[in-house]
Amino acid sequence: MKIRVIGGGLAGSEAAYYIANKGYKVILQEMRPNNKALAHHSDKFGELVCSNSLKSKDICNAAGLLKKEMETLSSLIMKAAYHSEVGAGQALAVDREKFQNYITEKIINHPNIEIVREEATSINDDEISIVCSGPLTSDTFSQYLKEYLGNDYYYFYDAAAPLLLKDGIDFNIAYYKSRYDKGDADYINLPFTKEEFFTFYHELVNATRVELKSFEKEIHFESCMPIEVMAKRGYKTLTFGPLKPVGLEKDGVRPFAVVQLRQDNVNGDMYNIVGFQTNLTFKEQERVFKLIPGLKDAKFVRYGVMHRNTYINSPKLLSNNLNLKDHPNVFFAGQIIGVEGYIESACSGIIAGINAIRYLNNLPLNPLPKETVIGALLNYISFTSGKNFQPMNANYGVLNSPLKDKEEIANLSLLKLKEWINENA
């Protein structure tokens, strides 16, 4: 029997590749390019539609530890990330094109993967399926899933930051530095005086946004909130958040606020505005963001966009092995399960792949150790309250370890994961 994977994003690519590498046949169903997704720009597998950063590489950070767990699980996404890495201090950032090209080449050339380029409209209960249709699940499949899952189905909004060319940045104002001088000075920093900041702030909070459809409820996930929405909570939300100047002093002087730009491609000629996910109209982005010191002559490659992110009510629907309680042969993975972030989504795809193989072979499905980041995260989305369920990032709060030392937590996590892999993967 072939295992069907629906969706060719990060989770779907991981699931399909893992299963295929174990010698099993996979049908990878992806609607692009025949059906266009709301925020995608290509038909490549593993396309990054928001930031190019996969967050921290530090193993004492939950995101960094999760990356080590993924490497232990033979992650395709981690191999692609290191293959396409660009400088970003302590963060792991990638050249998008190189990243998705690496993944696509591995997928299309794998002898055990059959690619079907058509939109999924239903789930076949007679086969083993992994639904990785992602935060941009098509309207047709979304409507089907609402009915299939009994209407326990929700959505929130996500927003992507603008990209701009380096040669439009004024380096009489801008300077290179990583916060607290940790790692290489990979970020370009744009410092505000107090007067400059409040001029910018006033225009930002009063700028015109893209009008939402009347039937759409506006919900923002905290870690990907549009900059203009964040600003309306008060200017300190910016100066203590994405525009925090602490650790970014120049010549010993701390600016009132600082905007950071992060390299977005290997050539180093394209940068994104860190933390500036936005739903402003393109015209307003051009006007308001050029008020940032050093960006007067900015050349935008891509304006920020806001799009619907779809996720299911996992605590009501899924086991912590990622299969449906009512249809155990159907697995879900990726952002649609209520994990938030690239690496969280990708890692859940690997776990779904492992468990789909075990289900195929009539083997018991054993939950991941709670001492691991991915295990704790899947435990959270399965057993938290389904009443007000919200997506969750990898973090040490979810891990809830009795240990205090971060290195000890990391070492225990990797030890427990290796033990689980030896028995299950």
C-alpha positions as CSV (number, residue, x, y, z in Angstrom):
1,M,0.0,0.0,0.0
2,K,1.2,3.5,-0.8
3,I,1.0,6.2,1.8
4,R,-0.5,9.5,0.5
5,V,0.9,12.8,1.7
6,I,-1.3,15.8,0.9
7,G,0.8,19.0,0.6
8,G,4.3,19.7,-0.5
9,G,5.4,22.3,2.0
10,L,7.9,21.7,4.8
11,A,5.9,19.1,6.7
12,G,4.8,17.3,3.6
13,S,8.3,17.2,2.1
14,E,9.7,15.8,5.4
15,A,7.0,13.2,5.7
16,A,7.2,12.0,2.1
17,Y,11.0,12.0,2.1
18,Y,11.3,10.1,5.4
19,I,8.8,7.4,4.3
20,A,10.4,7.0,0.9
21,N,13.9,6.7,2.4
22,K,12.6,3.9,4.5
23,G,11.7,2.0,1.4
24,Y,8.0,2.6,1.2
25,K,6.1,4.1,-1.7
26,V,4.6,7.6,-1.3
27,I,2.1,9.6,-3.3
28,L,2.9,13.3,-2.7
29,Q,-0.1,15.3,-3.8
30,E,0.5,19.1,-4.3
31,M,-2.0,21.4,-6.0
32,R,0.6,23.9,-7.3
33,P,1.1,25.1,-10.0
34,N,-2.4,24.0,-11.3
35,N,-4.1,25.7,-8.3
36,K,-2.4,28.8,-7.0
37,A,-1.9,29.1,-3.2
38,L,-2.5,32.5,-1.6
39,A,1.1,33.4,-0.6
40,H,3.3,31.0,-2.7
41,H,5.4,32.3,-5.6
42,S,6.5,29.0,-7.1
43,D,5.6,25.3,-7.6
44,K,8.7,24.2,-5.6
45,F,8.6,21.9,-2.6
46,G,9.4,23.4,0.8
47,E,8.9,27.0,-0.2
48,L,9.2,29.5,2.6
49,V,6.4,32.0,2.3
50,C,7.2,34.2,5.3
51,S,10.6,34.9,6.9
52,N,13.8,33.2,5.7
53,S,14.9,32.6,9.3
54,L,14.6,29.3,11.0
55,K,15.4,31.0,14.3
56,S,18.2,30.3,16.8
57,K,20.9,27.7,16.4
58,D,21.8,27.8,20.1
59,I,21.0,24.5,21.7
60,C,20.1,26.3,24.9
61,N,17.2,27.9,23.0
62,A,14.1,25.7,22.5
63,A,14.2,26.4,18.7
64,G,17.9,25.5,18.6
65,L,17.3,22.3,20.5
66,L,14.5,21.4,18.2
67,K,16.9,21.7,15.2
68,K,19.2,19.2,16.9
69,E,16.3,16.9,17.4
70,M,15.4,17.2,13.7
71,E,19.0,16.4,12.7
72,T,18.8,13.3,14.9
73,L,15.7,12.4,13.0
74,S,17.5,12.8,9.7
75,S,15.6,15.9,8.7
76,L,15.6,16.9,5.0
77,I,14.8,20.5,5.9
78,M,17.8,20.8,8.1
79,K,20.1,19.4,5.4
80,A,18.6,22.0,3.0
81,A,19.0,24.7,5.5
82,Y,22.7,24.1,6.1
83,H,23.2,23.8,2.3
84,S,21.6,27.2,1.8
85,E,22.6,29.1,4.9
86,V,23.3,32.8,4.9
87,G,24.8,34.9,7.7
88,A,22.3,35.8,10.5
89,G,24.3,35.9,13.7
90,Q,23.1,33.2,16.1
91,A,20.0,32.5,13.9
92,L,19.8,30.0,11.0
93,A,18.7,31.9,7.9
94,V,18.6,30.6,4.4
95,D,18.7,31.7,0.7
96,R,15.1,30.8,-0.2
97,E,15.8,29.8,-3.8
98,K,18.7,27.6,-2.9
99,F,16.7,26.1,0.0
100,Q,13.6,25.1,-1.9
101,N,15.6,24.0,-4.9
102,Y,17.6,21.5,-2.7
103,I,14.3,20.1,-1.3
104,T,12.6,19.9,-4.7
105,E,15.6,18.1,-6.3
106,K,15.6,15.5,-3.5
107,I,11.8,15.0,-3.8
108,I,11.4,14.8,-7.6
109,N,14.4,12.4,-8.0
110,H,13.4,10.0,-5.3
111,P,12.4,6.6,-6.9
112,N,9.8,5.9,-4.1
113,I,7.9,9.2,-4.5
114,E,5.2,9.6,-7.0
115,I,4.2,13.3,-7.5
116,V,0.6,14.1,-8.3
117,R,0.0,17.8,-9.2
118,E,-3.7,18.2,-8.4
119,E,-5.8,19.7,-5.6
120,A,-6.9,17.4,-2.8
121,T,-10.7,17.5,-2.5
122,S,-11.3,14.6,-0.1
123,I,-9.6,12.0,2.1
124,N,-9.8,8.3,1.1
125,D,-10.6,6.4,4.3
126,D,-9.3,3.2,2.7
127,E,-5.7,4.4,2.5
128,I,-3.1,5.8,5.0
129,S,-2.9,9.6,4.5
130,I,-0.9,12.4,6.0
131,V,-2.6,15.8,5.6
132,C,0.0,18.5,5.4
133,S,-2.1,21.0,3.4
134,G,-0.7,23.8,5.6
135,P,-1.9,27.2,6.7
136,L,-3.0,28.0,3.2
137,T,-5.3,25.0,2.6
138,S,-7.4,25.6,-0.4
139,D,-11.0,26.8,0.0
140,T,-12.3,23.5,-1.5
141,F,-10.3,21.3,0.8
142,S,-11.0,23.5,3.8
143,Q,-14.7,23.2,3.3
144,Y,-14.3,19.4,3.0
145,L,-12.3,19.2,6.2
146,K,-14.8,21.2,8.1
147,E,-17.4,18.6,7.2
148,Y,-15.1,15.7,7.6
149,L,-13.9,16.8,11.0
150,G,-17.3,17.9,12.3
151,N,-16.7,21.7,12.0
152,D,-13.9,21.7,14.7
153,Y,-11.9,23.9,12.4
154,Y,-10.5,27.4,12.8
155,Y,-8.3,30.0,11.3
156,F,-6.0,32.9,12.1
157,Y,-4.0,35.4,10.2
158,D,-0.3,35.4,9.4
159,A,1.7,38.2,7.8
160,A,4.9,38.4,5.8
161,A,7.6,41.1,6.0
162,P,8.8,43.1,2.9
163,L,12.0,42.4,1.1
164,L,14.3,45.1,-0.2
165,L,17.6,45.4,-2.1
166,K,20.8,46.3,-0.3
167,D,21.8,48.9,-2.8
168,G,18.9,51.1,-1.7
169,I,20.1,51.3,1.9
170,D,22.0,54.4,3.0
171,F,25.1,53.3,4.8
172,N,25.9,56.7,6.0
173,I,23.1,55.9,8.5
174,A,23.0,52.1,8.6
175,Y,25.6,49.9,10.3
176,Y,26.4,46.2,10.7
177,K,26.0,44.6,14.2
178,S,24.5,41.6,15.9
179,R,22.7,42.2,19.2
180,Y,25.2,42.3,22.1
181,D,27.9,41.5,19.4
182,K,27.0,37.8,19.6
183,G,28.0,36.0,16.5
184,D,29.1,37.7,13.3
185,A,27.8,41.3,12.6
186,D,25.3,40.0,10.0
187,Y,22.4,42.3,10.6
188,I,22.1,45.8,9.1
189,N,20.8,48.2,11.7
190,L,18.8,51.4,11.1
191,P,18.8,53.7,14.2
192,F,16.1,56.1,15.1
193,T,16.4,59.3,17.1
194,K,13.4,60.0,19.3
195,E,12.0,62.6,16.9
196,E,12.4,60.3,13.9
197,F,10.8,57.4,15.7
198,F,7.6,59.3,16.7
199,T,7.2,60.7,13.1
200,F,7.4,57.1,11.9
201,Y,5.2,55.8,14.6
202,H,2.4,58.3,14.0
203,E,2.3,57.4,10.3
204,L,2.4,53.7,10.9
205,V,-0.6,53.6,13.3
206,N,-2.6,55.8,10.9
207,A,-1.6,54.1,7.7
208,T,-4.2,52.4,5.5
209,R,-4.5,48.6,5.7
210,V,-5.8,46.1,3.2
211,E,-9.5,45.7,3.9
212,L,-10.6,42.3,5.1
213,K,-13.6,40.5,3.8
214,S,-16.7,41.1,5.9
215,F,-17.1,37.5,6.9
216,E,-13.5,37.1,8.1
217,K,-12.7,37.5,11.7
218,E,-9.4,39.2,12.4
219,I,-7.2,37.1,14.7
220,H,-3.5,37.4,14.9
221,F,-1.0,34.9,16.3
222,E,1.2,36.8,18.8
223,S,4.6,36.0,17.3
224,C,3.6,36.9,13.8
225,M,1.5,40.0,14.5
226,P,1.4,42.8,11.8
227,I,3.7,45.6,12.9
228,E,0.9,48.2,12.6
229,V,-1.4,46.1,14.9
230,M,1.4,45.8,17.4
231,A,2.1,49.5,17.3
232,K,-1.5,50.3,18.2
233,R,-0.8,48.7,21.6
234,G,1.5,51.6,22.3
235,Y,4.9,52.7,21.1
236,K,6.7,50.8,23.8
237,T,5.4,47.6,22.3
238,L,7.9,48.4,19.4
239,T,10.8,49.8,21.4
240,F,10.7,46.8,23.8
241,G,9.9,44.4,20.9
242,P,11.1,44.3,17.3
243,L,12.7,47.8,17.5
244,K,14.4,47.2,20.8
245,P,17.7,49.2,20.8
246,V,19.4,47.4,23.7
247,G,22.6,45.7,22.6
248,L,22.7,47.6,19.3
249,E,24.7,50.6,20.4
250,K,26.9,52.4,17.9
251,D,30.1,54.1,19.1
252,G,28.8,53.5,22.7
253,V,25.6,55.4,22.0
254,R,22.2,53.7,22.2
255,P,19.6,54.9,19.6
256,F,16.0,55.5,20.7
257,A,14.9,52.5,18.5
258,V,16.5,50.3,15.9
259,V,15.1,48.4,12.9
260,Q,17.1,45.4,11.8
261,L,17.5,44.0,8.3
262,R,18.4,40.3,7.8
263,Q,20.1,38.9,4.8
264,D,17.6,36.9,2.6
265,N,19.8,35.3,-0.1
266,V,23.3,33.9,-0.6
267,N,24.4,36.8,-2.8
268,G,23.7,39.2,0.1
269,D,21.9,41.7,-2.1
270,M,18.4,41.1,-0.6
271,Y,17.2,41.8,2.9
272,N,14.0,41.5,4.9
273,I,12.8,44.0,7.6
274,V,12.9,41.9,10.8
275,G,9.6,41.8,12.6
276,F,7.8,43.9,10.0
277,Q,5.0,41.5,9.0
278,T,2.3,43.8,7.7
279,N,-1.1,44.2,6.2
280,L,-0.6,47.7,5.0
281,T,-1.5,48.5,1.4
282,F,1.5,48.3,-0.9
283,K,1.3,52.1,-1.5
284,E,1.4,52.7,2.3
285,Q,4.3,50.3,2.8
286,E,6.3,52.3,0.2
287,R,5.5,55.6,2.0
288,V,5.7,54.6,5.6
289,F,8.7,52.2,5.6
290,K,10.8,54.8,3.7
291,L,10.5,56.9,6.9
292,I,12.8,54.4,8.6
293,P,16.3,56.1,8.7
294,G,18.5,54.7,5.9
295,L,15.5,53.6,3.8
296,K,14.6,56.8,2.1
297,D,15.7,55.3,-1.3
298,A,14.7,51.7,-0.5
299,K,14.0,49.5,-3.4
300,F,11.3,46.9,-2.5
301,V,11.5,43.5,-4.1
302,R,8.4,42.2,-2.3
303,Y,5.9,44.0,-0.2
304,G,4.5,42.5,2.9
305,V,1.3,40.5,2.7
306,M,-1.2,39.0,5.1
307,H,-2.9,35.7,4.5
308,R,-5.2,33.2,6.1
309,N,-3.6,30.5,8.2
310,T,-5.8,27.5,8.8
311,Y,-5.5,25.1,11.7
312,I,-7.6,22.4,13.2
313,N,-8.7,22.0,16.8
314,S,-6.1,19.4,17.5
315,P,-6.9,18.7,21.2
316,K,-10.4,17.5,20.2
317,L,-9.3,15.7,17.1
318,L,-5.8,14.3,17.3
319,S,-3.8,11.9,19.4
320,N,-0.3,12.9,20.3
321,N,0.8,10.5,17.6
322,L,-0.8,12.9,15.1
323,N,-3.5,10.6,13.9
324,L,-7.2,11.3,14.1
325,K,-9.0,9.8,17.1
326,D,-11.9,8.8,14.9
327,H,-9.9,7.9,11.8
328,P,-6.6,6.5,13.0
329,N,-5.3,5.8,9.5
330,V,-5.4,9.6,8.8
331,F,-2.5,11.7,10.1
332,F,-2.1,15.5,10.2
333,A,1.2,17.4,10.3
334,G,2.5,21.0,9.9
335,Q,0.9,24.3,10.8
336,I,-2.5,22.9,10.2
337,I,-2.2,21.0,13.5
338,G,-1.6,24.2,15.5
339,V,2.2,24.3,15.7
340,E,3.6,27.7,14.7
341,G,6.9,28.0,12.9
342,Y,8.9,26.4,10.1
343,I,10.9,24.0,12.2
344,E,7.9,23.0,14.3
345,S,5.9,22.2,11.2
346,A,8.7,20.3,9.5
347,C,9.5,18.2,12.5
348,S,5.9,17.2,12.9
349,G,6.0,15.9,9.3
350,I,8.8,13.5,10.2
351,I,6.9,12.2,13.2
352,A,3.8,11.7,11.1
353,G,5.9,9.8,8.6
354,I,7.3,7.5,11.3
355,N,3.9,6.8,12.7
356,A,2.3,6.2,9.3
357,I,4.9,3.5,8.6
358,R,4.2,1.9,12.0
359,Y,0.5,2.0,11.4
360,L,1.0,0.4,8.0
361,N,2.9,-2.4,9.6
362,N,0.3,-2.8,12.4
363,L,2.9,-1.7,15.0
364,P,1.9,0.3,18.2
365,L,2.3,4.1,18.0
366,N,4.4,5.3,20.9
367,P,4.3,9.0,21.9
368,L,7.6,10.9,21.8
369,P,9.3,11.4,25.2
370,K,7.9,14.5,27.0
371,E,11.6,15.5,27.7
372,T,12.0,16.3,24.0
373,V,10.9,19.7,22.5
374,I,8.9,18.0,19.7
375,G,7.3,15.5,22.2
376,A,6.3,18.3,24.5
377,L,4.9,20.3,21.7
378,L,2.8,17.5,20.3
379,N,1.7,16.7,23.8
380,Y,0.5,20.3,24.2
381,I,-1.5,20.4,21.0
382,S,-3.1,17.1,21.9
383,F,-4.0,17.6,25.5
384,T,-4.4,21.3,26.1
385,S,-7.9,22.8,26.3
386,G,-9.8,22.7,23.0
387,K,-12.0,25.5,24.0
388,N,-9.6,28.3,23.2
389,F,-6.9,26.5,21.4
390,Q,-4.2,28.7,19.9
391,P,-1.1,27.7,17.9
392,M,2.2,27.3,19.8
393,N,5.9,27.7,19.1
394,A,8.6,25.5,20.5
395,N,9.5,26.9,23.9
396,Y,10.9,25.7,27.2
397,G,7.6,26.6,28.9
398,V,5.9,23.8,27.0
399,L,8.7,21.5,27.7
400,N,8.2,22.1,31.5
401,S,11.4,20.3,32.5
402,P,12.3,19.9,36.2
403,L,15.9,20.6,35.2
404,K,17.1,24.2,35.4
405,D,20.3,24.1,33.3
406,K,19.6,24.5,29.6
407,E,22.5,22.3,28.5
408,E,21.3,19.5,30.8
409,I,17.8,19.8,29.4
410,A,19.2,19.6,25.9
411,N,21.4,16.6,26.7
412,L,18.5,14.7,28.3
413,S,16.2,15.6,25.3
414,L,18.7,14.2,22.7
415,L,19.3,11.1,24.9
416,K,15.6,10.3,25.2
417,L,15.0,11.0,21.5
418,K,17.8,8.6,20.5
419,E,16.3,5.9,22.7
420,W,12.8,6.5,21.1
421,I,14.3,6.4,17.6
422,N,16.0,3.0,18.3
423,E,12.6,1.5,19.2
424,N,10.3,3.3,16.8
425,A,12.0,4.8,13.7
